[in-house]
Structures are given as structure tokens and as C-alpha cells.
Amino acid sequence: MSRQQSQKAAEIVVTAVAAIVVIPILLVIIYMIINGIGAINWEFLSQPPRNGMTEGGIWPAILGTIFLTLGTAVAAIPLGIAAAIYLAEYAGDNWLTRAIRLAIVNLAGIPSIVYGLFGLGMFVLFLDFGTSILAGSLTLGLMTLPVIISTAEEAILAVPPEFRIVSLSLGATCWQTIRHQVLPHALPGIITGVILGLGRAAGETAPILFTVAAFYLPELPQSIFDQTMALPYHLYVISTQVPGMPLSIQYGTALVLLLIVLSLTLVATVIRSVMRRRREW
């Protein structure tokens, strides 16, 4: 087989594998749109559920998901980026940092229900936050931290070392170099990892099941110590626990959750593309 034939065969195999991955995802999205678009209207998006959640809307669940996502961002982003900066710029290459990186990789693979049980024991019971937005946000923040740390560290390490050498040779301190040279160039990768991590948190059910989610709570939360409804748990409830639930409402709820997660992914893609075009290397 010639080199051209090998190249063509490789392209065909890679394209086929990509199609195997992408086509089922597209089919799921199309199926959700076909079955759920009929339920989506202004009342569905702006009103609380009523009549045993078989009528009305999902506004409290949408707002609860937004609150939890924002709480996760506040809990995870500063700590995650700070940890990534330390590992990439300050920590030496020794057994301790290697152990920390190994722990981060392992934490990223832990099932989400384990984080939920930890959040129940630590935040709900031990710290006495109760089942609340605060407990749920902290639990989701812990679950998101490994993703943010890993992606942020990779983005920082991808910045060419020449940027650091020139900055330090001109008299800048290590922190000034990180702040003015490293972080601006690593920002596209950091933002992408952050938003993808938040997208995962927005779609999780198991952690909020133990720490914050309410079965039926049409009233909006008044503080971070209140319970709230959330789209992932609400979808689980109406699909398994409510008899006679119209399928259009189930698929409409799933479609709204899917659109929220896809919107976060789209935002990450746009930000990354814009910032990469401005990059000088």
C-alpha cells in the first residue's frame, strides 16, 4: 500500500469513528427537539408547576439550576485556578506534587453519587448547613474542582517558557509574570475548562439529590440556606415518581436542560475562538 493509499485509509477510518460518535448525539438532540418543542412556551418557562406538577411550568427548577451553577462557580473557580497556578508555576517536580496530580486525576473519575454522599455528611450534617443551596453548591464545587484544576494547569503549561524568561529578565517578579504574561495567554483554555465543568455540574442529579433538591417546591428560594428545585432532579421526579405525567412535559424539561448545557458549551467555544484569534503565538 502506498503512502497516499495509507493516508486515504486513515482519513476514512477517522471519519467513520467521528461519525459513530457524533451521529448518535445529533439523533438524541433531534429526538428531544421533536418530542419536547411542543411543550415549550412562555407559561412553561415562567410559571411554577401546579396540579401535582402535571400542569404549569418549570420556572423554579430553571432558577434553582441557575443558582446552583452560580454557586458552583463561586466555590470552585477561584480555588481551582489558584491550585493550577501553584502546581504549574510554583510547585517543584517532587513526589508530593506528583501525588497531588494523581489525586486530582482520581478525583475527576469518582462517581458523582459519592460526592453527593460526602456533601450530605460534611455540609448538610457536620457543618449543619442543612439541605440548602449552599450545601449543594459546595458539593458541586468539589466535584468540579478536579476538572478546573486539570484544564487550567494544562492551559498555563501550554504558554511558551520564553514569555516567562523575557518577563523575568526585564525585572518582573514571578507573580507579575504570571499575572501579566502567563494568565492572559492561558485564559482561553482556562475559561473553556471552567465553563465545561460548570456545564457538567448543571446537569448532575446525584449530588443535589442528597444536598439541596426538593421534590415539589413552587416557591422561589429566599436565601442560600433554602432548598430549591433543580432541572435534573425535577426531570427525574416527573419521569419516575409522578403517575400520568404527559410525555410532552418530560421531553420539554429535558430539552430545556439540554439547551442550558449546550449554551454553556457554545459560550466556551465562542470565547475560546475569539481569544485565540487575538493571541500572538
N, C-alpha and C positions, 0 to 999 in steps of 0.2 A: 504494500500500500504506500503510495507517495505521500509527501508531506501535505499536499493540497487535499488529498482524499482524507487523511487523518484529521486535518483541521475541519473539513466539512462534516465528518462523522462526529467530531467532538461538539460542534455547534448544534447539530441535530439532537444529540443526547442531552445537552444542557437545556436546549429549548423545550424538549419534551418533559424534562424534570421540572422546569419552571412552570409549564402548563399544568402538570399534575398538582402542583401546589396552589397556583393562582385560580384555576378554573373552579375548584370546589368552593373557594372563598367567595368568588363572584356569584356562584349559584346560591349560596346561603344569603348573601346580601339581596339578590334579586327576589328570592323567595320571601324574605322578610318584608321587602317593599310591597310586593304583590298582595300579601296577606294582611299587612298592617297599615298601609296607607289610608285605607278607608276609615279607620278609627281616629285618625289624627285630624283634629280641628281645634278651634280656639278654646272651646269648652274643655276638651280633653287635656289641653296643655295648661289651662289656667284655673281649673276648679278642683276642689278636693273630691275624693271618692265618696260615694253615698250608696245607700241601699245595699249594704254588705259588699261594697266595692264592685258591684256589677254595673253601676252607673257612675256618672260624673267623670272626673279626670284624675290626673296623676301629679298635680302641681306640688303637693307636699313632698312626694318622692323625688321629683326633679330638684326641688330646692334643697332637700336633705342631701342628695348626691353632690350638689354644688358645695354645700357647707363642708361636707366630709373631704372633698377634693381640695378645697382651700386650706382646711385644717391640716391635711396631709402635707401640703406644700410648705406650710409654715413650720411643721415639725421636722421635715426631712431635708429640705433644700439647704438651709444654712449648715447643718451638721454634716450632710453628705459632701458638700463642696469643700468644707473645711478639712474633712478627713482625706479627701482626694488630694488637696494641696499638700497636706502633710506627707502623705505617702509618696507623692511624685517628686516633691521638691526638698523636703527636709529629712525624711527618714532615710537611714542608711540601708545598704543591702546586707542584712543580717538575718539570723534565724527568727527574730521577733517579727520583723516586717513581713517575712515570708509566711510566718504563721498567721499574721493578721490578714494577709491577702487570701490565704487558703480558707480562713474562716469566712471572709466576705463571699467568696465563691460558693461555699457550702450553704451559707445563709440564703443566698439567692435561690437555691434549689429546694428549700424547705417548703412543704405544702402549706398553703395559706391557712388551713384549719388549725395548724399548730400555732401560728401567730395569733389566731383567734383565742385559743385556749390560754396562751401566755397573757394576752391582753386582759382576758377575764380574771386571771389570777393576780396579775400585777396592778393594772389600772382600775378595774372595777371593784375588786375585793380588797387588796392590800392597801392601795392608796386611797380607797374609798371615793373614787370619782363616780361610782355608780354606772349604770348603763346610760351613757351620755355621748354627746358629740365629741367631747374632749377625749374620752377613753377610746372611742372609735378612731379618731384622727391620729392619736398617738400609736395605736396598734397598726393602722395602715402606714403610718410614717416609718415604723420599724421594718415593716415588710418591704417598703420601697427603698430604704436606705442602701442595701447592697447594690441595687441596680444603679442608683445615682452615683455611688462611690466608684463603681467599676467604670461606668461610661465617662465620668468626669476625669478620672485618673488617666484613662486612655487618651482622652482629648488633650490633656495637659502634656502628657509624654509625647504626643504627636507634634508638638511645636518644636521646630528645629533648635538644637542647642546653641547655634550661632546667635540667636536672638538674646539668649541669656549672657553669653560671653561678651558680646558688644556692650550690652547694658551695664554689666558689672565692670568692664574695663573703663567705662566713662564715669565711674564713681557712684553708680546707683547701689543702694543696698539690695539685699536679697528680696525683701518684701516689695520694694519699689519695682524691681524687675518683674516679680510675679504679677503685681497689680497692673503695671502699665504695658508690659510686653507679652507675658505668657497668657494671662487670662483673656485679654481681648481677642487673641488669635485662637484660643481654645473654646471660646464662647459658643460657636455653632454646635460643636459636639456636646458640650455641657447641656445646653438648652434642649437639644434633641433627646438626650438621655433622661433629663428631668421630666419632660412632657410625656415621653413614652412610659416612664414609671408612674406618673400620675394617671395616665390612661388605664394602666393595669389596676391601680388602686380604685378607680371609679367603677370598674366592672366586677370587683370582688364581692362575694357573698359571705363566705365562711367567717372572715374576721369580724364583720359588722353583725353577724348573727349572734355573737356572744357579747358584744360590747356596746351596741348603740341601736340597732334596728328595732322598730316597733311593728307589730303585726298590722294594726289599724290605728292610725293617729292623724286624723284630718286636720287637727290644729297645728299651726306652724310653731317651731321651737322658739323660745324666748331667750335662751342663753345657751352657752356651751355645755351646761350641765343637764340639759334636757335630752330626752330621746327624740328620734326623728325617724320618719320613713325614708327609705332609700330605694332607688330603682332596682338594683339587683335582687334585694330581698323581697321587694314588692312583687317582682316578676315571679319569683319562686313561690310566693304565697298564693297569688291568683292562679298559678298554673297547677298547684298541687293540693291546696287546702280549701279552696272556695268552690263548692259544687255549683254547677250551672253557669260558670263564668263564660261569657261569649269569647270565642276564639279571636275575634277581631280586637278585643281589648288586650288579650295576651300578646298577640303579634304587634299591636300598636305600641305597647310598653316596651317590648323587645326592640322594636325599630327605633324608638326614642333613645334608649340606652346605647344602641349600636351607633346612632348618629353622633351622640356625645363623644364616644370613644374615638370614632373616625374623625371627628372635628379636631380633637386634640392631636391626633396623628398628622392631620393636614396642616395644622398650625406649626408643628415641629418641622415638617418638610419645607414649608414656605420660609420659615425663619432660617433654617439651615441653608437653603438655596440663596437667599438674599445676602446673608453674611458671608458665605463662601465666595460670592462674586466680588465682594469688597476686599477680600483677603488678597494680600500682595505676594503670596507664595503658594 
